[in-house]
Amino acid sequence: MCLAGLKMVYWGINQKRHRLKWRCPLYKCLDKCAHRQACSPSSYGRVIYTKPKDDLRLFTKTPRGSAAWKKRFAKRTSVERTLKRILVDYNIESARLRAEKRWFWIASLAAINQHLDAQVKTLKGSLFLKLGLINKVA
């Protein structure tokens, strides 16, 4: 937070120093900031560096709440849902499999079933009704 009470703007990574760079949000209109002299007298504005080695959960390379963060987090949650579906719903986690090939075969079948389930859910209202393969579900 800057002295004006605004969130600092993520300004990239300083590769030489291995730090994240944060800049004052009023860098374009420093003349309008009431705390300009107390904050930083330079024309560039106030800059703060954080070390990601300190705590990666607090200082991430991708700033939390940004569009890139949301996209990455959505991908992560979809992978976790897929793994949960394969391991728990198809009960592979409790299967007594020792051979890696057999485990891979069962996981592949579960993944194929997962794709088929998605197709059935997508086509349920249109194609299957026209073909008479399913009854209309209320």
PyRosetta script that sets phi, psi and omega in degrees:
from pyrosetta import init, pose_from_sequence

init()
pose = pose_from_sequence("MCLAGLKMVYWGINQKRHRLKWRCPLYKCLDKCAHRQACSPSSYGRVIYTKPKDDLRLFTKTPRGSAAWKKRFAKRTSVERTLKRILVDYNIESARLRAEKRWFWIASLAAINQHLDAQVKTLKGSLFLKLGLINKVA")
pose.set_psi(1, 137.5)
pose.set_omega(1, 176.8)
pose.set_phi(2, -85.4)
pose.set_psi(2, 176.6)
pose.set_omega(2, -178.1)
pose.set_phi(3, -66.3)
pose.set_psi(3, -24.1)
pose.set_omega(3, 178.3)
pose.set_phi(4, -78.9)
pose.set_psi(4, -4.6)
pose.set_omega(4, 178.5)
pose.set_phi(5, 89.4)
pose.set_psi(5, 13.2)
pose.set_omega(5, -179.5)
pose.set_phi(6, -99.8)
pose.set_psi(6, 154.0)
pose.set_omega(6, 177.9)
pose.set_phi(7, -71.0)
pose.set_psi(7, 139.1)
pose.set_omega(7, 176.2)
pose.set_phi(8, -69.6)
pose.set_psi(8, 148.7)
pose.set_omega(8, -177.9)
pose.set_phi(9, -94.4)
pose.set_psi(9, 131.3)
pose.set_omega(9, 177.5)
pose.set_phi(10, -66.4)
pose.set_psi(10, 129.0)
pose.set_omega(10, -174.1)
pose.set_phi(11, -123.4)
pose.set_psi(11, 21.9)
pose.set_omega(11, 174.9)
pose.set_phi(12, 101.0)
pose.set_psi(12, -169.8)
pose.set_omega(12, -177.1)
pose.set_phi(13, -114.8)
pose.set_psi(13, 133.7)
pose.set_omega(13, 173.3)
pose.set_phi(14, -89.7)
pose.set_psi(14, 103.2)
pose.set_omega(14, -174.1)
pose.set_phi(15, -65.7)
pose.set_psi(15, -35.7)
pose.set_omega(15, -177.8)
pose.set_phi(16, -66.6)
pose.set_psi(16, -41.0)
pose.set_omega(16, -177.2)
pose.set_phi(17, -94.9)
pose.set_psi(17, -6.4)
pose.set_omega(17, -178.2)
pose.set_phi(18, 55.0)
pose.set_psi(18, 51.0)
pose.set_omega(18, -178.7)
pose.set_phi(19, -136.9)
pose.set_psi(19, 156.1)
pose.set_omega(19, 174.7)
pose.set_phi(20, -89.9)
pose.set_psi(20, 138.1)
pose.set_omega(20, -176.6)
pose.set_phi(21, -106.2)
pose.set_psi(21, 131.9)
pose.set_omega(21, 178.4)
pose.set_phi(22, -125.2)
pose.set_psi(22, 135.8)
pose.set_omega(22, -175.0)
pose.set_phi(23, -123.2)
pose.set_psi(23, 154.2)
pose.set_omega(23, 179.5)
pose.set_phi(24, -59.1)
pose.set_psi(24, 135.2)
pose.set_omega(24, -179.1)
pose.set_phi(25, -68.4)
pose.set_psi(25, -16.9)
pose.set_omega(25, 179.7)
pose.set_phi(26, -98.4)
pose.set_psi(26, 28.3)
pose.set_omega(26, -175.7)
pose.set_phi(27, -65.1)
pose.set_psi(27, -24.8)
pose.set_omega(27, -180.0)
pose.set_phi(28, -81.9)
pose.set_psi(28, -26.4)
pose.set_omega(28, -178.3)
pose.set_phi(29, -130.5)
pose.set_psi(29, 61.4)
pose.set_omega(29, -178.3)
pose.set_phi(30, -64.4)
pose.set_psi(30, -26.1)
pose.set_omega(30, -179.4)
pose.set_phi(31, -64.8)
pose.set_psi(31, -27.3)
pose.set_omega(31, -177.1)
pose.set_phi(32, -84.6)
pose.set_psi(32, -12.0)
pose.set_omega(32, -177.4)
pose.set_phi(33, -77.4)
pose.set_psi(33, 129.2)
pose.set_omega(33, -179.7)
pose.set_phi(34, -74.2)
pose.set_psi(34, -22.2)
pose.set_omega(34, -176.6)
pose.set_phi(35, -103.1)
pose.set_psi(35, 22.7)
pose.set_omega(35, -172.5)
pose.set_phi(36, -59.0)
pose.set_psi(36, -49.4)
pose.set_omega(36, -176.8)
pose.set_phi(37, -70.0)
pose.set_psi(37, -37.6)
pose.set_omega(37, 179.4)
pose.set_phi(38, -72.7)
pose.set_psi(38, -31.6)
pose.set_omega(38, -177.0)
pose.set_phi(39, -77.9)
pose.set_psi(39, -63.2)
pose.set_omega(39, 179.9)
pose.set_phi(40, -162.3)
pose.set_psi(40, 125.7)
pose.set_omega(40, -179.5)
pose.set_phi(41, -78.7)
pose.set_psi(41, -8.4)
pose.set_omega(41, -176.6)
pose.set_phi(42, -73.1)
pose.set_psi(42, 156.9)
pose.set_omega(42, 179.5)
pose.set_phi(43, -74.6)
pose.set_psi(43, -17.0)
pose.set_omega(43, 179.9)
pose.set_phi(44, -79.1)
pose.set_psi(44, -25.1)
pose.set_omega(44, -178.0)
pose.set_phi(45, 94.5)
pose.set_psi(45, 174.4)
pose.set_omega(45, -177.2)
pose.set_phi(46, -72.3)
pose.set_psi(46, 136.9)
pose.set_omega(46, 177.8)
pose.set_phi(47, -129.1)
pose.set_psi(47, 136.0)
pose.set_omega(47, 177.4)
pose.set_phi(48, -126.1)
pose.set_psi(48, 137.5)
pose.set_omega(48, 176.5)
pose.set_phi(49, -111.0)
pose.set_psi(49, 138.5)
pose.set_omega(49, 174.6)
pose.set_phi(50, -121.8)
pose.set_psi(50, 145.7)
pose.set_omega(50, 179.4)
pose.set_phi(51, -93.4)
pose.set_psi(51, 119.5)
pose.set_omega(51, 179.4)
pose.set_phi(52, -69.0)
pose.set_psi(52, -15.3)
pose.set_omega(52, 178.7)
pose.set_phi(53, -69.7)
pose.set_psi(53, -23.5)
pose.set_omega(53, -177.4)
pose.set_phi(54, -60.0)
pose.set_psi(54, -57.2)
pose.set_omega(54, 178.0)
pose.set_phi(55, -157.2)
pose.set_psi(55, 104.6)
pose.set_omega(55, -176.6)
pose.set_phi(56, -64.7)
pose.set_psi(56, -22.7)
pose.set_omega(56, 178.2)
pose.set_phi(57, -71.8)
pose.set_psi(57, -30.3)
pose.set_omega(57, 179.3)
pose.set_phi(58, -87.9)
pose.set_psi(58, -42.5)
pose.set_omega(58, -175.9)
pose.set_phi(59, -112.7)
pose.set_psi(59, 84.9)
pose.set_omega(59, -178.1)
pose.set_phi(60, -88.0)
pose.set_psi(60, 156.7)
pose.set_omega(60, 177.6)
pose.set_phi(61, -65.0)
pose.set_psi(61, -39.2)
pose.set_omega(61, 175.8)
pose.set_phi(62, -97.4)
pose.set_psi(62, 119.1)
pose.set_omega(62, -176.5)
pose.set_phi(63, -61.7)
pose.set_psi(63, 136.9)
pose.set_omega(63, 179.6)
pose.set_phi(64, -64.9)
pose.set_psi(64, 140.5)
pose.set_omega(64, 178.3)
pose.set_phi(65, 88.5)
pose.set_psi(65, -9.3)
pose.set_omega(65, 179.6)
pose.set_phi(66, -79.0)
pose.set_psi(66, 167.9)
pose.set_omega(66, 179.6)
pose.set_phi(67, -63.0)
pose.set_psi(67, -38.8)
pose.set_omega(67, 179.0)
pose.set_phi(68, -64.8)
pose.set_psi(68, -38.4)
pose.set_omega(68, 178.9)
pose.set_phi(69, -64.8)
pose.set_psi(69, -44.9)
pose.set_omega(69, -179.0)
pose.set_phi(70, -63.9)
pose.set_psi(70, -38.6)
pose.set_omega(70, 178.8)
pose.set_phi(71, -65.5)
pose.set_psi(71, -44.1)
pose.set_omega(71, -179.5)
pose.set_phi(72, -67.3)
pose.set_psi(72, -39.8)
pose.set_omega(72, -179.7)
pose.set_phi(73, -67.7)
pose.set_psi(73, -36.4)
pose.set_omega(73, 177.3)
pose.set_phi(74, -63.4)
pose.set_psi(74, -39.7)
pose.set_omega(74, 178.0)
pose.set_phi(75, -64.6)
pose.set_psi(75, -41.5)
pose.set_omega(75, -179.5)
pose.set_phi(76, -63.7)
pose.set_psi(76, -44.6)
pose.set_omega(76, -178.6)
pose.set_phi(77, -67.3)
pose.set_psi(77, -33.8)
pose.set_omega(77, 178.0)
pose.set_phi(78, -67.7)
pose.set_psi(78, -37.2)
pose.set_omega(78, 176.4)
pose.set_phi(79, -65.0)
pose.set_psi(79, -42.4)
pose.set_omega(79, 179.3)
pose.set_phi(80, -64.5)
pose.set_psi(80, -38.4)
pose.set_omega(80, 176.7)
pose.set_phi(81, -64.1)
pose.set_psi(81, -40.4)
pose.set_omega(81, 179.4)
pose.set_phi(82, -64.0)
pose.set_psi(82, -46.0)
pose.set_omega(82, 179.5)
pose.set_phi(83, -64.2)
pose.set_psi(83, -39.4)
pose.set_omega(83, 177.3)
pose.set_phi(84, -62.2)
pose.set_psi(84, -41.9)
pose.set_omega(84, -179.4)
pose.set_phi(85, -63.1)
pose.set_psi(85, -43.1)
pose.set_omega(85, -178.9)
pose.set_phi(86, -70.4)
pose.set_psi(86, -46.2)
pose.set_omega(86, -173.4)
pose.set_phi(87, -79.0)
pose.set_psi(87, -40.9)
pose.set_omega(87, -173.1)
pose.set_phi(88, -96.6)
pose.set_psi(88, -52.6)
pose.set_omega(88, -175.5)
pose.set_phi(89, -64.9)
pose.set_psi(89, -39.5)
pose.set_omega(89, 178.0)
pose.set_phi(90, -91.7)
pose.set_psi(90, 7.2)
pose.set_omega(90, 171.3)
pose.set_phi(91, 58.5)
pose.set_psi(91, 31.2)
pose.set_omega(91, 179.0)
pose.set_phi(92, -74.0)
pose.set_psi(92, -28.7)
pose.set_omega(92, -177.5)
pose.set_phi(93, -61.6)
pose.set_psi(93, -34.3)
pose.set_omega(93, -179.3)
pose.set_phi(94, -97.7)
pose.set_psi(94, 3.0)
pose.set_omega(94, 178.4)
pose.set_phi(95, -69.9)
pose.set_psi(95, 146.8)
pose.set_omega(95, -179.5)
pose.set_phi(96, -94.2)
pose.set_psi(96, 75.3)
pose.set_omega(96, -179.6)
pose.set_phi(97, -112.7)
pose.set_psi(97, 132.4)
pose.set_omega(97, 177.6)
pose.set_phi(98, -110.0)
pose.set_psi(98, -37.7)
pose.set_omega(98, -176.3)
pose.set_phi(99, -75.3)
pose.set_psi(99, 135.2)
pose.set_omega(99, -179.2)
pose.set_phi(100, -65.2)
pose.set_psi(100, -38.7)
pose.set_omega(100, 179.9)
pose.set_phi(101, -63.4)
pose.set_psi(101, -41.3)
pose.set_omega(101, -179.4)
pose.set_phi(102, -66.9)
pose.set_psi(102, -41.3)
pose.set_omega(102, 178.3)
pose.set_phi(103, -62.8)
pose.set_psi(103, -42.4)
pose.set_omega(103, 178.8)
pose.set_phi(104, -62.7)
pose.set_psi(104, -40.9)
pose.set_omega(104, 179.7)
pose.set_phi(105, -62.3)
pose.set_psi(105, -46.6)
pose.set_omega(105, 180.0)
pose.set_phi(106, -65.3)
pose.set_psi(106, -40.8)
pose.set_omega(106, 178.5)
pose.set_phi(107, -65.1)
pose.set_psi(107, -37.4)
pose.set_omega(107, 177.4)
pose.set_phi(108, -64.6)
pose.set_psi(108, -43.1)
pose.set_omega(108, 177.0)
pose.set_phi(109, -62.4)
pose.set_psi(109, -39.7)
pose.set_omega(109, 178.0)
pose.set_phi(110, -64.4)
pose.set_psi(110, -39.5)
pose.set_omega(110, 178.6)
pose.set_phi(111, -65.9)
pose.set_psi(111, -40.2)
pose.set_omega(111, 177.2)
pose.set_phi(112, -62.8)
pose.set_psi(112, -44.1)
pose.set_omega(112, 177.5)
pose.set_phi(113, -61.3)
pose.set_psi(113, -37.1)
pose.set_omega(113, 179.1)
pose.set_phi(114, -64.0)
pose.set_psi(114, -42.1)
pose.set_omega(114, 177.5)
pose.set_phi(115, -66.3)
pose.set_psi(115, -40.0)
pose.set_omega(115, 177.7)
pose.set_phi(116, -63.8)
pose.set_psi(116, -40.5)
pose.set_omega(116, 176.7)
pose.set_phi(117, -59.7)
pose.set_psi(117, -40.9)
pose.set_omega(117, 179.2)
pose.set_phi(118, -65.7)
pose.set_psi(118, -40.3)
pose.set_omega(118, 178.8)
pose.set_phi(119, -66.1)
pose.set_psi(119, -42.2)
pose.set_omega(119, 178.6)
pose.set_phi(120, -62.0)
pose.set_psi(120, -42.4)
pose.set_omega(120, 179.5)
pose.set_phi(121, -63.8)
pose.set_psi(121, -38.1)
pose.set_omega(121, -179.9)
pose.set_phi(122, -70.9)
pose.set_psi(122, -43.0)
pose.set_omega(122, -174.2)
pose.set_phi(123, -90.5)
pose.set_psi(123, -3.9)
pose.set_omega(123, -172.8)
pose.set_phi(124, -54.1)
pose.set_psi(124, -43.9)
pose.set_omega(124, -175.1)
pose.set_phi(125, -78.8)
pose.set_psi(125, -17.7)
pose.set_omega(125, -173.1)
pose.set_phi(126, -114.5)
pose.set_psi(126, -71.6)
pose.set_omega(126, -170.8)
pose.set_phi(127, -67.5)
pose.set_psi(127, -46.1)
pose.set_omega(127, -177.0)
pose.set_phi(128, -65.9)
pose.set_psi(128, -34.7)
pose.set_omega(128, 177.4)
pose.set_phi(129, -67.1)
pose.set_psi(129, -41.6)
pose.set_omega(129, -179.9)
pose.set_phi(130, -64.8)
pose.set_psi(130, -37.2)
pose.set_omega(130, -179.9)
pose.set_phi(131, -80.4)
pose.set_psi(131, -13.4)
pose.set_omega(131, -179.5)
pose.set_phi(132, 76.7)
pose.set_psi(132, 20.2)
pose.set_omega(132, -178.9)
pose.set_phi(133, -78.6)
pose.set_psi(133, -26.0)
pose.set_omega(133, 177.7)
pose.set_phi(134, -133.8)
pose.set_psi(134, 157.6)
pose.set_omega(134, 174.5)
pose.set_phi(135, -87.7)
pose.set_psi(135, 155.5)
pose.set_omega(135, 179.1)
pose.set_phi(136, -66.6)
pose.set_psi(136, 128.1)
pose.set_omega(136, -179.0)
pose.set_phi(137, -92.7)
pose.set_psi(137, 129.5)
pose.set_omega(137, -178.0)
pose.set_phi(138, -78.1)
pose.dump_pdb("model.pdb")
